[in-house]
Amino acid sequence: MNLSTKEIDGITVIELEGSVLGGPDASALNEVLHNLIEKKKKKVVVDLSDVQTMNSSGLSMLINALTTIRKAGGDLKIAEPPKKIESLLTITKLTTVFELFASVKEAIISFK
């Protein structure tokens, strides 16, 4: 998995790319989130548009990210999940936990 961040209108966008399988990926995401929280940046959009595969550890990684941000008083939203990933989120009923958006722009607007 590759991970990169950018800021748009005061919202941090975390772009995930490749296979999200937990393990070292989870550590990398957790480190990024804790750095954001330290900088008082608590509005996060996770862009999944370039994710090819995700397993249960990858789902757990997203849940932990959401929990971390919410405990700090912020929120995390999911943008552009590919159909396969969106189906996975639906089957696991995580669509009731995460707010999903068709685009990063829509997710950013939802914070306002």
C-alpha positions in Angstrom: 0.0 0.0 0.0 1.1 3.5 -0.8 -0.1 6.4 1.4 0.1 10.1 0.7 -1.6 13.1 2.3 -2.6 16.5 1.0 -4.7 19.4 2.4 -7.7 20.9 0.6 -9.6 23.7 2.2 -8.3 22.8 5.7 -9.3 19.2 5.3 -6.6 16.5 5.2 -7.0 14.0 2.4 -5.3 10.7 2.9 -4.9 8.8 -0.4 -4.5 5.1 -0.2 -3.2 3.1 -3.2 -2.8 -0.6 -3.9 -3.6 -3.4 -1.5 -4.8 -2.4 2.0 -4.0 -5.4 4.1 -3.2 -4.1 7.6 0.1 -5.0 9.3 2.7 -2.4 8.4 0.1 -0.4 6.5 -1.9 0.0 9.7 1.2 1.3 11.5 1.9 3.8 8.8 -1.7 5.1 8.8 -1.8 5.3 12.6 1.4 7.3 12.6 0.0 9.8 10.1 -3.2 10.2 12.1 -1.4 10.8 15.4 0.8 13.5 13.6 -2.4 15.1 12.3 -4.0 15.1 15.7 -0.9 16.7 17.2 -1.2 19.5 14.6 -4.9 19.9 15.6 -6.0 18.6 12.1 -9.0 16.5 12.9 -11.0 16.6 9.7 -9.9 13.7 7.5 -11.1 12.2 4.2 -9.7 8.8 3.2 -9.6 8.5 -0.6 -9.9 4.9 -1.7 -10.1 5.5 -5.4 -6.8 3.8 -6.1 -7.3 0.8 -3.8 -7.4 -2.5 -5.6 -7.9 -5.0 -2.7 -8.7 -4.8 0.9 -9.0 -7.7 3.5 -10.4 -7.8 7.0 -7.2 -6.4 8.4 -7.5 -3.4 6.0 -11.1 -2.9 7.2 -9.9 -3.1 10.8 -7.3 -0.5 9.9 -10.0 1.9 8.7 -12.1 1.3 11.8 -9.1 2.0 14.1 -8.4 5.2 12.1 -12.0 6.4 12.6 -11.9 5.6 16.3 -8.6 7.4 16.8 -9.8 10.6 15.0 -13.2 10.6 16.8 -11.5 10.1 20.2 -9.6 13.3 19.4 -12.8 15.1 18.6 -12.6 14.9 14.8 -14.2 12.9 12.1 -13.1 10.7 9.2 -15.0 10.1 6.0 -14.5 7.7 3.1 -14.3 9.0 -0.5 -14.5 7.2 -3.9 -14.4 3.5 -2.8 -14.2 1.3 -5.9 -17.3 -0.9 -6.4 -15.5 -4.0 -5.0 -14.5 -2.1 -1.8 -17.9 -0.5 -1.4 -19.5 -4.0 -1.6 -17.1 -5.1 1.1 -18.2 -2.2 3.3 -21.8 -2.9 2.6 -21.6 -6.7 3.4 -19.8 -6.0 6.6 -22.4 -3.3 7.5 -19.6 -0.7 7.8 -21.7 1.7 5.7 -23.6 2.3 8.9 -20.3 3.3 10.6 -18.5 5.3 7.9 -19.9 8.2 5.8 -19.2 7.3 2.2 -19.0 9.9 -0.6 -18.8 9.5 -4.4 -16.0 12.1 -4.6 -13.3 13.7 -2.4 -14.9 17.0 -3.2 -18.3 15.9 -1.8 -16.6 14.5 1.3 -14.8 17.9 1.9 -18.0 19.8 1.4 -19.8 17.6 4.0 -17.4 19.0 6.7 -18.7 22.6 6.2 
